[in-house]
């Protein structure tokens, strides 16, 4: 059996061993397992049943990792993404007004668009057509957005009539729990402790229990059933396909998932020759997310931990996939986790995403200003789509008025006009 595994995953060619790959898969799982608890909580905000959304999270992570293992023989890990879940909830549903069932249909179609780009030259064309400053601003802006979301969910930032938002009373149990959990989680993260987020969430739950914000009554019925999963499985709804907002959702989501995954994979893959198939596996996993009732899947940044542990082949992602199965039976336990124990994850991941800002050429105002608009408007309008739209509109305008229209691709002009129509028609 071991010989068969070594042969299938080409371990000798990659100069690795079964033990190394399994340890790498376990390491990656420990760092990314927190998504099982966080994703269901975020998706439940739009009315998706928490337990069903959490099952969908596990199912899609399992399928995504299996695709990466058997199609690409790649060590990258695929899970429902942080930032993508916020885009699903706050842009597709809350900002564009799609019911979550229609948002799932948008996820599926975005996956189709993503897949088409991976099996044609579309990915190369888009990467050459969209300015790098816009791509980096998109990542940084989403980082600001989910950081703000974390501060809000953690009870640190609250609404204010006079100043719109303000700092909450830090003596409140929710705020205290968030702060103390951050004080535990950040050092663990900085020291590279395996499972740092997961450990932090567990510690935060115990802290929340001490402050009385944990509801242990949900554990009275510690049972698990797939019966409720039917509410999200194949629940996608294309009835909104006749509306402009639906196609704005598909387009904007496609842009986000294509570029963020392209950057993540090219940045982490030890063997760049595996990029094409890894990218294809990622794209198909997004389609399955729409089918199986989940927000878009993505190449997890935590894949880097498995690669750092020696992961070089699909045996790493295969091991991680298998480890998601036991997580299904712990779903009732996840219900006790308070928002204040999850909020620090959003705050830290937001910081990591914001670091892409350093790639923006701020010395060139025609590049910097559209990027700046994109980044600040995402959190300030509480809409990732609005931020993306303003950036894509401002970029060609600034290039035109400064006589640098040749620096703008036809694709950028078309996208800018589409987003302009989105705002015009949306206010009629």
N, C-alpha and C positions, 0 to 999 in steps of 0.2 A: 504493500500500500504506500509506504513512504517513498519507494522508488517512483511510483506513479505520480505522486504529488510533486516530487522534485522535477520529474520530466515535464508535467503539464505546465507548471509555473516557471520552468526554465531556471531553476535556482542555481545550478552550476554556472550557467552562462552569466548570471547576474552576480556571481561570487557571494552568495548568501546561503543560509541554511534554514531548515524548517524551524528550528528553535528560535533563531533570530527573527524570522518573519512573524511567528506566533507572539513573541514578546512585543514586537513592534505593533501588532494589531491590538493587543491588550492595552498597551500604553496609549494608543490613539483613542481607544474606547473610553478609557478612564478620563481623558481630557474632554471628550465630546458628549459623554452620557448626560450631562446637564440639560441638553436640548430636549430630552424626553419630558422633563418636568416643566421647562420654560415654554416650549412651543404650544402645548395644550392650553396653558393658562392664557397665552396671548390670543390664540384663535377663538377661545371661548368668549372673548369680548364682542364678537360679532354674532353671537347666538349659536355657534357650533357647540354641541354637547362636549363638555370637557373630556370625559372618558373616551368618547368616540374620536375626538381630535387627537388625543394622546396615542390611541391605538394606531391611527393613521400615521402619526409621526414615526412610530416604531416600524410599521410596515414599510413606509417609504424609505426610511434609513436602511432597512434590511435589503430592499430591492436595489437601491442605489449602490450600495457597497458590493452587492453581488454582480451588478452590471460592470462595475469597475474591475472586479476580480476576473470575471470570465470573458469579457469582451476586450478589455484593454490590458489585462495583466499588470495593472498599475496599483501602487500602494496608496493612492489618494482615497480619502474617505468622503462619502456623499451622505449628507443629512439635510433635513429642512433647515434653511439658513436663518440666522439672526440678521435682521435688516430686511430680508425677504418676507418674513412673517409680519414685520411692521408695515411693509409696503402693502401687503395683502389686506391687512386690517384697516390701516389709516388712510390709504390712498384708494385702493380698489373699492372698498366698502364704504368707509365714512366720507371720503372726499368726492369720489365719483358716483356714489349712491347705488352701487350694484349690490343686490342681495348676495350673501356668501356663496350661494349656489351658482350664480352667474360669475362670480369672481373665480370659482373653480374652473369654469369653462374658459375664462380668460387665461388662467394658468396653463390649461391644456393646450390652447392655441399658441401661447407664447413658447411652450415646449416644442410645438410643431415648427414654428419659425426658427427657434434655436437649432432644431435638428436639421432643417434645410440648410442652414448656414454651415453646419459641420460636415455635411456630405457633398457640398458644392464649394465654390470659392468665395461664398458669401462672407465667411468669417474674416478672410484676408481682406476682402473689399471694404467691409465695415471698419476694420481696424485701421485701414488707410484713409477712410473718409471722415471719421469722427476724430476731432482734435484730442490729443492726449490730455490737455488741460481740462476738457469737459469730462473725460472719463475719470480722471483723478478727483475732480470736484464732485462728481456723482457719488463716489465712494465716501469722500470726506463729509459731504452733506448728509448722507444717510447715517454716518457715524454721529454727527451732531444731533440728528433727529432721535436716534434710539437712546443716546445719552440723556437727552431731555426727557424722553419717555421713562427711562430708569429713575431719574430724579423725581418725576411726577408719581410714578407707581410706588416709589419708596417713601413717599410722604415728606420729601425734603423741599419740594417746590409745590406751592399751591396757588390757586387763583386769587386775584386781588382786584377789587373794583377800581382802585386808584392807580395801581401800577401794572395792571394786567396779570402779572405773576409776582410772587414774592417768596422769601424764605419762610418755611413753616416753623412752628415752635419746635425746637429740637428736644424739648422735654417730652414730646408725645411718644408713645411706645413704638409706633410705626417708624418714625424718623430715627429714634434711638437704635432700633433693630437694624435699620439700613446702615447707619454709620458704623456700628460695631461689627456688622458682617463685612463691610468694606475693609475695616481695619484688620480683619482676619484674612480676607481673600486676596488683597493686594500683595502683602508679603509672600503668601504662598505662590502667587503668580510670578512675582519677581524672582523667587528662588527656584522656579521651574519644578515645583513639586507636582508629581503626577496626580491627576485628578483634582487639581487646585480648585476649580469652580465647583465641582461636586462636593468636595470637603467643605467649602465655604457655604454652600446652600444648606448642607446638613447642620453646620454650626449655627447658621442664621435661623434655622427652624427651632433649634433648642433655645436660642436667645429669645426668639419671638414667643416661645412657650412660657419663658420666665416672665415676660411682660404681658402675658395674657392675650396675645393676638392670634393664637393658634387654636383652631377648632378641632379638637380630638374626637368629637362626636361622630365624625365621618368614618371613623375606624370601627364603629359598632358593626357595620356590615362590610367586613373585609372580604369581599368577593369580587371575582372578575368574570366578565362574560363578553363574548363577541356580539351578543344580540343587539346591543345599542349601536354597534359600528355600522349597521345598515343605514343609519340616518345620514352618514356622510359618504359611504361607498357608492360610487357612480351617481352622486347627487348633482353633478354639474348640469347647468341649465343654459342653453343657448338662446333662450327667448329674448334676451337683450341685444342680440346681434344686429338689430335694426337701429340701434341708438349710437350716436357719436361717442358717448362716454365709454361704451363697451370697447370700441376699437381703440380709443385713446388708452384704455387700460391695457389692452393686448400689446400695443406698440410700446408704451413706456416700460411695461414689465419686461418685454423682450430685450429692450436696450439695456436695462439694468442687469438682467441675468447673463446675457451674452458677454458683456464687457467685464463684469466682476469675476466671472468664472475663467475667462481667458487670462486675465491678469493673475489670478490665484494659481492656475495650473502651470503657466509658464514660469512663475516665480518659485514653485515648489518641486516640480518634477525632477528627480535626479537624472532621468533619461528622457531628454526632450523628444526623442524619436517616438515616444509613446503618447505625445500630446494629441494627435489627431483622434486616435481611438478613445483616449480618456475624455476628450471633449465630446465625442459622440455619446459615450456612456452617460455623461452628465446631462446632455440634452434629452436623451430618452427618459432619464429619471425624472425630469421636470414634467414630461407628459404623463408619466405614471402618477405623479403627485396630484395632478388635476383629476385623474381617474379615481384614485383611491382616497380622495378627500383631504388633501393637505396643501399648505402653502408651498411655494417652490423649493425644490431641493438645490443644494449648492455644494461646491467643493469646499469642505470645511478647512478653515485656517489651521485647525488643530491637527490636520493631516501632517503638518510639519513635525509634530512630536513623534509620530510613528516613523517618519523618514529619518529623524535624528536618532531614533533607537535602532536603525539599521534596516528598516523596511524598504525593499526594492521591487517587490513583485505583488501580484494580485493576492498572494497568500495572506498578506497583511490586511487588505480590505476584506477578504473572505473571513478571516478570524474576527474582525470587528463586527461584521454582519451577524455572525453566529451569536456573539455576545449580546446583541440587541434582543434576542428571543426571550431570555429570562426577564428582561426589563418589562415585558408585557404583564407579568404576574405581580409586579410591584406597583401597578398603576393606582390601585386604591390608596396606597401609602403616599403617593404624590399629592393627593388632595389636601393634605394637612399643611403643605408648604405655603407660608404666607408670602404675599407680594414683596414684602420687605427683605425676604431672603433671596428672592430672585432678581430684584432691582439692581444689586451690585454687578451682576453679570452683564446687564445692559449697559451700565455705566462704563465698565472696563472695556467691553467689546467696542463701544462707541469711541473710546480713546484710541484703540488700535486702528479703527477705520479712519479716524481723522488724520493719522500720520501720513496719509497719501497726499496731504496738502503740500508737503515739501516738494512734490514733483511739479507743482504748478509754477510757471515762469512769471512771477509777480512783477518783474522788471518791464514786461510788455503789458500795458494796460488793456489792449484789445483782447488779450488772453485772460488776464487777471479779473477784469470786471465781470464778464459772464460767469466765470467760475465762482466769484464772490457772491453774485446774485443767487446762483444755484445753491450754494452752501447755506447762506443765511435765511433764505426764504423757506427752505424745507422745515426747520423747526419753528420759525416765526409764523408761518401760515398753517402749521401742523399738517403739511401735505408734501410728500416726496414728489408727487407728480407736478405740483405747482412750481417747485424749485427747479426740476428738470426742464419744464416748459420755458421758464424765464431765461435759463441759461442758453437753451437752443435758439431762442428768439434773439437774444442780445448779441450772440456771437457773430452771425452774418451781418447784422446791422452795423456793428462797430467796425467790422472789416470793410464794409461798403463806404461808410462816411470817411474813412481814413485812406481811401484809395487802394486798399489791399484786397480787393474782391477776388483776385486770383488765388488767394490763400484758402478760399472757402470752396469745398467740394459741392457738386450739384446735390448730393445727398443731404448736406447740411442746409442748403436753401429749401429743399423740399420739406425736411423735418421742421424747420423754423416756421414755414407757412402753415403746416398742419397744426402746430401748437398755437399759432396765432388764431387760426380758425376755431380752435378749441375754446379759447377765451372769448372770442367774439360771439360765437353761436351759443356758448354756455350762458351768456348774459342777456340774450334776447328775450 
